[in-house]
Amino acid sequence: MSAINRNQLFVASCLALLVTSLSFGIRAGILGRLGVEFQLSAEQLGTIAATAFWGFPLAIIIGGMVVDVIGMKKLLVGAGIFHLAGILLTVFATGYWSLFLSTLLIGMGNGTVEAACNPLVATIYSDNKTTKLNHFHLWFPGGIVIGTLLVFLFDKIGLGWQVQVGVMLIPTLLYLYLFSKLEFPVTERVASGVSTSEMYGSLLNPLFIAMIILMFGTAITELFTGQWIDVLLKNVTENAILLLTIETGIMVIGRAFAGPVVHRLSPSGVLLFSAIFASLGLYLLGHSTGNMLFVGAIVFGIGVCYFWPTMIGFVAENLPRTGAVGLNFMGGAGMFAVSVYMIFMGGYYDRLLAAKLPAGSDLATYTGSSATPEMTAALNEAKKAAGPEIINATLIIPIILTVAFLILFIYMRGKRKPGLQPAGAH
């Protein structure tokens, strides 16, 4: 283990996650522009955005199943290749299908990064998993802050979306170089001698199944809202993309100080606290205008800040026998739920817009290049009303989570933390 430099591995992991989040933040910032340039409907945009969330579970679940066999290093070099191909294909996109394929490749790169880095961080910091997973995952909102600010800044100085996407090549090449040079440990599950059959058997634990179902809700609450906030609230406020910047900025600060919060409240307590604040934040975003929207973004950021890493940390600490597969099934379940929800909500948003236009109107005519100024004004008013309706429909999810996490919190108070010994060990 002497050749393992855990600080350098952690830094390289954070860079890889930075690429994942830059892709999220930049795509959220340019989604509307891609729609105009390539004449895409909200449903088509929803499908393109959702494609990243299909590629992710595909890669994270396959990656989780092979990581112990091929090792974390090969998996991360593969992630870099997916990222490079996806970024270059986006820059040279010509329409719907090239955007679809490029987003799928970036999603597969994103999933492969988490497939290797979640078990890597849990292995090199086996004494402090939930806190270090929060520190690692702060680079997800961190990258979104950087990405959305780059979009905002590059727009002001007139640089096109292709340059904004191309910026992601820099951290991608950097993390590929670092990972290719570093030595890697085996995963914690392999080091502890827990067999593969025990690991897969542990996935049937009722608590693990419950956490998978709850992951659907936490991921949709955080990631659907983040990816669509610019589209949904653009006509409610001039600075919709800055709402995402503020929300994710709060998440960076929260995750940086995760240690004392997790220590004080316990992972299940943190999840309960998060669901309550996420509900309040979504309520404010769906029922406010003007500066109150920024208050909503702050409250929502506090709410979703600990969801993803604490869900994964909870499984790493309380269900350690599920190993890398358990951690990666959690991530895959979350992203898969978001992808399905995005497509469903993209179609629902189009139907809401159509219902709010004058009777008998064709949405395609209002969004097309031949639309009159009166049509554009009517469409903007429809968007202004439809965006908050989508947010209010999503509010049901964190309200259900609040009840579920209260039950989990009460249940966990009566349990002892398990060790990670193979069967028969003492």
PAZA-618032 format. One record per residue (C-alpha): residue number from 1; residue in three letters; x, y, z. Coordinates in nm, 2 decimals, decimal comma, always signed. Layout:
# residues N
NUM; ala; X; Y; Z .
...
# end
This chain:
# residues 426
1; met; +0,00; +0,00; +0,00 .
2; ser; +0,31; +0,22; +0,03 .
3; ala; +0,30; +0,30; -0,34 .
4; ile; -0,06; +0,43; -0,32 .
5; asn; -0,07; +0,81; -0,30 .
6; arg; -0,42; +0,87; -0,18 .
7; asn; -0,40; +1,25; -0,20 .
8; gln; -0,31; +1,24; -0,57 .
9; leu; -0,57; +0,98; -0,64 .
10; phe; -0,83; +1,20; -0,46 .
11; val; -0,73; +1,51; -0,66 .
12; ala; -0,74; +1,32; -0,99 .
13; ser; -1,09; +1,18; -0,89 .
14; cys; -1,21; +1,53; -0,82 .
15; leu; -1,08; +1,65; -1,16 .
16; ala; -1,27; +1,36; -1,33 .
17; leu; -1,59; +1,45; -1,14 .
18; leu; -1,53; +1,82; -1,24 .
19; val; -1,57; +1,71; -1,61 .
20; thr; -1,89; +1,53; -1,53 .
21; ser; -2,03; +1,84; -1,36 .
22; leu; -1,90; +2,09; -1,62 .
23; ser; -2,09; +1,88; -1,88 .
24; phe; -2,41; +1,92; -1,67 .
25; gly; -2,37; +2,30; -1,60 .
26; ile; -2,27; +2,39; -1,96 .
27; arg; -2,55; +2,18; -2,11 .
28; ala; -2,80; +2,34; -1,87 .
29; gly; -2,67; +2,68; -1,99 .
30; ile; -2,68; +2,61; -2,37 .
31; leu; -2,99; +2,38; -2,39 .
32; gly; -3,22; +2,66; -2,49 .
33; arg; -2,97; +2,78; -2,76 .
34; leu; -2,93; +2,43; -2,90 .
35; gly; -3,31; +2,42; -2,93 .
36; val; -3,32; +2,74; -3,14 .
37; glu; -3,01; +2,66; -3,35 .
38; phe; -3,12; +2,31; -3,45 .
39; gln; -3,50; +2,38; -3,43 .
40; leu; -3,57; +2,12; -3,16 .
41; ser; -3,90; +2,09; -2,95 .
42; ala; -3,90; +2,08; -2,57 .
43; glu; -3,96; +1,71; -2,59 .
44; gln; -3,65; +1,66; -2,82 .
45; leu; -3,44; +1,88; -2,58 .
46; gly; -3,57; +1,67; -2,29 .
47; thr; -3,47; +1,35; -2,47 .
48; ile; -3,12; +1,49; -2,55 .
49; ala; -3,07; +1,60; -2,19 .
50; ala; -3,21; +1,27; -2,06 .
51; thr; -2,96; +1,08; -2,28 .
52; ala; -2,68; +1,18; -2,05 .
53; phe; -2,88; +1,02; -1,77 .
54; trp; -2,92; +0,69; -1,97 .
55; gly; -2,55; +0,67; -2,05 .
56; phe; -2,47; +0,72; -1,68 .
57; pro; -2,67; +0,42; -1,53 .
58; leu; -2,56; +0,20; -1,82 .
59; ala; -2,19; +0,27; -1,75 .
60; ile; -2,21; +0,29; -1,37 .
61; ile; -2,39; -0,05; -1,34 .
62; ile; -2,16; -0,23; -1,59 .
63; gly; -1,86; -0,05; -1,44 .
64; gly; -1,97; -0,15; -1,09 .
65; met; -1,99; -0,52; -1,20 .
66; val; -1,64; -0,52; -1,36 .
67; val; -1,44; -0,28; -1,14 .
68; asp; -1,32; -0,56; -0,91 .
69; val; -1,22; -0,77; -1,21 .
70; ile; -1,04; -0,52; -1,44 .
71; gly; -0,94; -0,27; -1,17 .
72; met; -1,03; +0,10; -1,12 .
73; lys; -0,74; +0,23; -1,33 .
74; lys; -0,86; +0,08; -1,66 .
75; leu; -1,21; +0,19; -1,59 .
76; leu; -1,10; +0,55; -1,54 .
77; val; -0,89; +0,55; -1,86 .
78; gly; -1,21; +0,43; -2,04 .
79; ala; -1,40; +0,72; -1,88 .
80; gly; -1,15; +0,97; -2,03 .
81; ile; -1,19; +0,82; -2,38 .
82; phe; -1,58; +0,84; -2,35 .
83; his; -1,54; +1,20; -2,24 .
84; leu; -1,31; +1,31; -2,52 .
85; ala; -1,53; +1,15; -2,79 .
86; gly; -1,85; +1,30; -2,64 .
87; ile; -1,70; +1,65; -2,61 .
88; leu; -1,56; +1,65; -2,96 .
89; leu; -1,88; +1,52; -3,11 .
90; thr; -2,08; +1,79; -2,93 .
91; val; -1,85; +2,07; -3,07 .
92; phe; -1,90; +1,94; -3,42 .
93; ala; -2,27; +1,86; -3,38 .
94; thr; -2,49; +1,90; -3,69 .
95; gly; -2,84; +1,83; -3,54 .
96; tyr; -3,06; +1,61; -3,32 .
97; trp; -2,88; +1,27; -3,37 .
98; ser; -2,52; +1,40; -3,33 .
99; leu; -2,63; +1,58; -3,01 .
100; phe; -2,81; +1,26; -2,90 .
101; leu; -2,50; +1,04; -2,95 .
102; ser; -2,25; +1,30; -2,81 .
103; thr; -2,46; +1,34; -2,49 .
104; leu; -2,49; +0,96; -2,46 .
105; leu; -2,11; +0,93; -2,48 .
106; ile; -2,06; +1,20; -2,22 .
107; gly; -2,32; +1,03; -1,99 .
108; met; -2,12; +0,70; -2,03 .
109; gly; -1,80; +0,89; -1,93 .
110; asn; -1,98; +1,04; -1,63 .
111; gly; -2,11; +0,70; -1,52 .
112; thr; -1,77; +0,53; -1,56 .
113; val; -1,61; +0,81; -1,35 .
114; glu; -1,85; +0,74; -1,06 .
115; ala; -1,83; +0,36; -1,11 .
116; ala; -1,46; +0,38; -1,03 .
117; cys; -1,43; +0,69; -0,80 .
118; asn; -1,71; +0,61; -0,55 .
119; pro; -1,54; +0,27; -0,45 .
120; leu; -1,20; +0,44; -0,48 .
121; val; -1,28; +0,71; -0,23 .
122; ala; -1,46; +0,46; +0,00 .
123; thr; -1,15; +0,24; -0,01 .
124; ile; -0,87; +0,50; +0,04 .
125; tyr; -1,08; +0,67; +0,32 .
126; ser; -1,24; +0,36; +0,47 .
127; asp; -1,23; +0,53; +0,82 .
128; asn; -1,43; +0,84; +0,71 .
129; lys; -1,65; +0,74; +0,41 .
130; thr; -1,96; +0,97; +0,42 .
131; thr; -1,75; +1,28; +0,49 .
132; lys; -1,49; +1,21; +0,22 .
133; leu; -1,77; +1,12; -0,03 .
134; asn; -1,93; +1,46; +0,04 .
135; his; -1,59; +1,63; -0,01 .
136; phe; -1,54; +1,44; -0,34 .
137; his; -1,90; +1,51; -0,45 .
138; leu; -1,86; +1,88; -0,38 .
139; trp; -1,69; +1,89; -0,72 .
140; phe; -2,02; +1,81; -0,89 .
141; pro; -2,20; +2,13; -0,78 .
142; gly; -1,85; +2,30; -0,80 .
143; gly; -1,83; +2,22; -1,16 .
144; ile; -2,18; +2,33; -1,23 .
145; val; -2,10; +2,67; -1,07 .
146; ile; -1,79; +2,70; -1,29 .
147; gly; -1,99; +2,57; -1,60 .
148; thr; -2,28; +2,81; -1,56 .
149; leu; -2,05; +3,11; -1,49 .
150; leu; -1,85; +3,02; -1,80 .
151; val; -2,17; +3,01; -2,01 .
152; phe; -2,28; +3,35; -1,86 .
153; leu; -1,93; +3,50; -1,91 .
154; phe; -1,87; +3,36; -2,26 .
155; asp; -2,22; +3,48; -2,37 .
156; lys; -2,13; +3,83; -2,25 .
157; ile; -1,81; +3,84; -2,46 .
158; gly; -1,98; +3,67; -2,76 .
159; leu; -1,80; +3,33; -2,76 .
160; gly; -2,02; +3,05; -2,91 .
161; trp; -2,15; +2,74; -2,73 .
162; gln; -1,89; +2,53; -2,92 .
163; val; -1,60; +2,70; -2,73 .
164; gln; -1,79; +2,66; -2,40 .
165; val; -1,81; +2,28; -2,46 .
166; gly; -1,45; +2,27; -2,58 .
167; val; -1,33; +2,41; -2,25 .
168; met; -1,40; +2,06; -2,09 .
169; leu; -1,11; +1,91; -2,29 .
170; ile; -0,86; +2,07; -2,05 .
171; pro; -0,96; +1,89; -1,72 .
172; thr; -1,03; +1,57; -1,92 .
173; leu; -0,68; +1,55; -2,06 .
174; leu; -0,54; +1,64; -1,71 .
175; tyr; -0,72; +1,36; -1,52 .
176; leu; -0,64; +1,10; -1,80 .
177; tyr; -0,27; +1,19; -1,76 .
178; leu; -0,28; +1,17; -1,38 .
179; phe; -0,47; +0,84; -1,36 .
180; ser; -0,24; +0,67; -1,62 .
181; lys; +0,06; +0,74; -1,39 .
182; leu; -0,08; +0,65; -1,05 .
183; glu; -0,09; +0,32; -0,86 .
184; phe; -0,44; +0,20; -0,75 .
185; pro; -0,54; -0,02; -0,45 .
186; val; -0,79; -0,30; -0,48 .
187; thr; -1,15; -0,22; -0,37 .
188; glu; -1,23; -0,24; +0,00 .
189; arg; -1,46; -0,53; -0,05 .
190; val; -1,18; -0,74; -0,22 .
191; ala; -0,93; -0,63; +0,05 .
192; ser; -1,17; -0,75; +0,32 .
193; gly; -1,22; -1,09; +0,16 .
194; val; -1,60; -1,06; +0,12 .
195; ser; -1,68; -1,30; -0,17 .
196; thr; -1,86; -1,19; -0,50 .
197; ser; -2,16; -1,41; -0,42 .
198; glu; -2,19; -1,25; -0,07 .
199; met; -2,17; -0,91; -0,24 .
200; tyr; -2,46; -0,99; -0,48 .
201; gly; -2,66; -1,16; -0,21 .
202; ser; -2,64; -0,84; +0,00 .
203; leu; -2,82; -0,65; -0,27 .
204; leu; -3,14; -0,83; -0,16 .
205; asn; -3,12; -0,68; +0,19 .
206; pro; -3,46; -0,50; +0,24 .
207; leu; -3,28; -0,19; +0,36 .
208; phe; -3,07; -0,18; +0,04 .
209; ile; -3,39; -0,22; -0,17 .
210; ala; -3,55; +0,07; +0,02 .
211; met; -3,25; +0,29; -0,03 .
212; ile; -3,26; +0,22; -0,41 .
213; ile; -3,63; +0,33; -0,42 .
214; leu; -3,55; +0,65; -0,21 .
215; met; -3,25; +0,72; -0,45 .
216; phe; -3,51; +0,76; -0,73 .
217; gly; -3,67; +1,05; -0,54 .
218; thr; -3,35; +1,22; -0,42 .
219; ala; -3,19; +1,22; -0,77 .
220; ile; -3,50; +1,35; -0,94 .
221; thr; -3,54; +1,63; -0,69 .
222; glu; -3,18; +1,74; -0,73 .
223; leu; -3,09; +1,67; -1,09 .
224; phe; -3,41; +1,73; -1,28 .
225; thr; -3,46; +2,07; -1,12 .
226; gly; -3,09; +2,16; -1,18 .
227; gln; -3,09; +2,06; -1,55 .
228; trp; -3,42; +2,22; -1,63 .
229; ile; -3,42; +2,53; -1,41 .
230; asp; -3,30; +2,76; -1,70 .
231; val; -3,57; +2,63; -1,94 .
232; leu; -3,85; +2,64; -1,68 .
233; leu; -3,78; +2,98; -1,52 .
234; lys; -3,62; +3,18; -1,81 .
235; asn; -3,95; +3,37; -1,86 .
236; val; -4,00; +3,43; -1,49 .
237; thr; -3,66; +3,59; -1,43 .
238; glu; -3,39; +3,73; -1,66 .
239; asn; -3,12; +3,54; -1,46 .
240; ala; -3,25; +3,19; -1,45 .
241; ile; -2,91; +3,03; -1,51 .
242; leu; -2,78; +3,23; -1,20 .
243; leu; -3,04; +3,05; -0,99 .
244; leu; -2,86; +2,73; -1,07 .
245; thr; -2,53; +2,90; -0,99 .
246; ile; -2,65; +3,01; -0,65 .
247; glu; -2,82; +2,67; -0,57 .
248; thr; -2,50; +2,48; -0,66 .
249; gly; -2,28; +2,73; -0,49 .
250; ile; -2,47; +2,66; -0,16 .
251; met; -2,41; +2,29; -0,23 .
252; val; -2,03; +2,34; -0,26 .
253; ile; -2,02; +2,51; +0,07 .
254; gly; -2,24; +2,26; +0,24 .
255; arg; -2,04; +1,96; +0,12 .
256; ala; -1,71; +2,12; +0,22 .
257; phe; -1,84; +2,13; +0,57 .
258; ala; -2,01; +1,79; +0,56 .
259; gly; -1,79; +1,64; +0,84 .
260; pro; -1,94; +1,82; +1,14 .
261; val; -2,29; +1,80; +0,99 .
262; val; -2,28; +1,43; +0,94 .
263; his; -2,11; +1,37; +1,28 .
264; arg; -2,38; +1,58; +1,45 .
265; leu; -2,69; +1,45; +1,27 .
266; ser; -2,59; +1,10; +1,15 .
267; pro; -2,64; +1,01; +0,78 .
268; ser; -3,01; +0,93; +0,82 .
269; gly; -3,06; +1,26; +1,01 .
270; val; -2,89; +1,45; +0,73 .
271; leu; -3,12; +1,29; +0,48 .
272; leu; -3,43; +1,39; +0,68 .
273; phe; -3,31; +1,75; +0,72 .
274; ser; -3,23; +1,76; +0,34 .
275; ala; -3,58; +1,64; +0,23 .
276; ile; -3,75; +1,91; +0,45 .
277; phe; -3,54; +2,19; +0,30 .
278; ala; -3,57; +2,06; -0,06 .
279; ser; -3,95; +2,07; -0,02 .
280; leu; -3,94; +2,43; +0,11 .
281; gly; -3,70; +2,53; -0,16 .
282; leu; -3,91; +2,38; -0,45 .
283; tyr; -4,22; +2,54; -0,30 .
284; leu; -4,05; +2,88; -0,31 .
285; leu; -3,92; +2,83; -0,66 .
286; gly; -4,27; +2,73; -0,79 .
287; his; -4,46; +3,01; -0,61 .
288; ser; -4,22; +3,31; -0,63 .
289; thr; -4,11; +3,59; -0,87 .
290; gly; -3,83; +3,84; -0,86 .
291; asn; -3,58; +3,83; -0,58 .
292; met; -3,77; +3,57; -0,38 .
293; leu; -3,67; +3,32; -0,65 .
294; phe; -3,31; +3,36; -0,52 .
295; val; -3,42; +3,29; -0,17 .
296; gly; -3,59; +2,97; -0,31 .
297; ala; -3,26; +2,87; -0,48 .
298; ile; -3,07; +2,91; -0,15 .
299; val; -3,32; +2,70; +0,05 .
300; phe; -3,33; +2,44; -0,23 .
301; gly; -2,95; +2,43; -0,24 .
302; ile; -2,93; +2,36; +0,13 .
303; gly; -3,19; +2,09; +0,08 .
304; val; -3,03; +1,89; -0,20 .
305; cys; -2,67; +1,96; -0,10 .
306; tyr; -2,62; +1,63; +0,09 .
307; phe; -2,86; +1,40; -0,09 .
308; trp; -2,64; +1,22; -0,34 .
309; pro; -2,31; +1,17; -0,14 .
310; thr; -2,50; +1,09; +0,18 .
311; met; -2,72; +0,83; +0,01 .
312; ile; -2,40; +0,66; -0,12 .
313; gly; -2,22; +0,71; +0,21 .
314; phe; -2,52; +0,56; +0,40 .
315; val; -2,49; +0,24; +0,19 .
316; ala; -2,10; +0,24; +0,22 .
317; glu; -2,13; +0,26; +0,60 .
318; asn; -2,44; +0,06; +0,68 .
319; leu; -2,44; -0,20; +0,40 .
320; pro; -2,07; -0,25; +0,33 .
321; arg; -2,10; -0,60; +0,20 .
322; thr; -2,28; -0,46; -0,11 .
323; gly; -1,93; -0,34; -0,22 .
324; ala; -1,87; -0,14; -0,54 .
325; val; -2,18; -0,29; -0,70 .
326; gly; -2,40; -0,16; -0,42 .
327; leu; -2,26; +0,20; -0,45 .
328; asn; -2,29; +0,19; -0,82 .
329; phe; -2,64; +0,05; -0,83 .
330; met; -2,74; +0,34; -0,62 .
331; gly; -2,59; +0,59; -0,86 .
332; gly; -2,73; +0,41; -1,16 .
333; ala; -3,08; +0,39; -1,01 .
334; gly; -3,07; +0,77; -0,94 .
335; met; -2,97; +0,86; -1,29 .
336; phe; -3,21; +0,62; -1,46 .
337; ala; -3,50; +0,77; -1,26 .
338; val; -3,40; +1,12; -1,37 .
339; ser; -3,38; +1,01; -1,74 .
340; val; -3,73; +0,87; -1,74 .
341; tyr; -3,87; +1,17; -1,55 .
342; met; -3,70; +1,41; -1,79 .
343; ile; -3,86; +1,26; -2,10 .
344; phe; -4,20; +1,24; -1,93 .
345; met; -4,18; +1,60; -1,81 .
346; gly; -4,05; +1,73; -2,14 .
347; gly; -4,37; +1,59; -2,31 .
348; tyr; -4,58; +1,73; -2,02 .
349; tyr; -4,42; +2,07; -2,06 .
350; asp; -4,50; +2,08; -2,43 .
351; arg; -4,86; +1,98; -2,36 .
352; leu; -4,89; +2,25; -2,09 .
353; leu; -4,76; +2,51; -2,34 .
354; ala; -5,00; +2,40; -2,60 .
355; ala; -5,29; +2,43; -2,35 .
356; lys; -5,19; +2,78; -2,26 .
357; leu; -5,18; +2,91; -2,62 .
358; pro; -5,49; +3,03; -2,80 .
359; ala; -5,74; +2,75; -2,88 .
360; gly; -5,65; +2,55; -3,19 .
361; ser; -5,29; +2,67; -3,20 .
362; asp; -5,00; +2,45; -3,32 .
363; leu; -4,70; +2,46; -3,08 .
364; ala; -4,46; +2,39; -3,37 .
365; thr; -4,58; +2,71; -3,55 .
366; tyr; -4,52; +2,92; -3,24 .
367; thr; -4,17; +2,78; -3,19 .
368; gly; -4,07; +2,79; -3,56 .
369; ser; -3,88; +3,05; -3,75 .
370; ser; -4,20; +3,19; -3,91 .
371; ala; -4,36; +3,29; -3,57 .
372; thr; -4,48; +3,65; -3,56 .
373; pro; -4,39; +3,88; -3,27 .
374; glu; -4,74; +3,83; -3,13 .
375; met; -4,69; +3,45; -3,14 .
376; thr; -4,36; +3,49; -2,96 .
377; ala; -4,51; +3,70; -2,69 .
378; ala; -4,79; +3,45; -2,64 .
379; leu; -4,54; +3,17; -2,62 .
380; asn; -4,34; +3,35; -2,36 .
381; glu; -4,65; +3,41; -2,15 .
382; ala; -4,73; +3,04; -2,18 .
383; lys; -4,37; +2,95; -2,07 .
384; lys; -4,40; +3,18; -1,77 .
385; ala; -4,70; +3,00; -1,65 .
386; ala; -4,60; +2,64; -1,74 .
387; gly; -4,25; +2,64; -1,58 .
388; pro; -4,36; +2,69; -1,22 .
389; glu; -4,63; +2,42; -1,28 .
390; ile; -4,36; +2,16; -1,36 .
391; ile; -4,18; +2,26; -1,04 .
392; asn; -4,49; +2,23; -0,83 .
393; ala; -4,57; +1,89; -0,98 .
394; thr; -4,21; +1,78; -0,88 .
395; leu; -4,26; +1,91; -0,52 .
396; ile; -4,47; +1,60; -0,43 .
397; ile; -4,14; +1,39; -0,45 .
398; pro; -3,95; +1,56; -0,16 .
399; ile; -4,26; +1,57; +0,05 .
400; ile; -4,29; +1,19; +0,02 .
401; leu; -3,91; +1,16; +0,09 .
402; thr; -3,96; +1,36; +0,42 .
403; val; -4,20; +1,10; +0,55 .
404; ala; -3,97; +0,81; +0,43 .
405; phe; -3,66; +0,96; +0,58 .
406; leu; -3,83; +1,02; +0,91 .
407; ile; -3,92; +0,65; +0,93 .
408; leu; -3,55; +0,56; +0,83 .
409; phe; -3,42; +0,79; +1,10 .
410; ile; -3,63; +0,63; +1,37 .
411; tyr; -3,54; +0,28; +1,24 .
412; met; -3,16; +0,36; +1,23 .
413; arg; -3,15; +0,49; +1,59 .
414; gly; -3,22; +0,14; +1,72 .
415; lys; -2,95; -0,03; +1,50 .
416; arg; -2,57; -0,10; +1,55 .
417; lys; -2,33; -0,01; +1,27 .
418; pro; -2,20; -0,33; +1,10 .
419; gly; -1,84; -0,43; +1,03 .
420; leu; -1,71; -0,55; +0,70 .
421; gln; -1,58; -0,90; +0,78 .
422; pro; -1,63; -1,20; +0,56 .
423; ala; -1,88; -1,46; +0,68 .
424; gly; -1,74; -1,66; +0,97 .
425; ala; -1,48; -1,40; +1,07 .
426; his; -1,46; -1,26; +1,42 .
# end
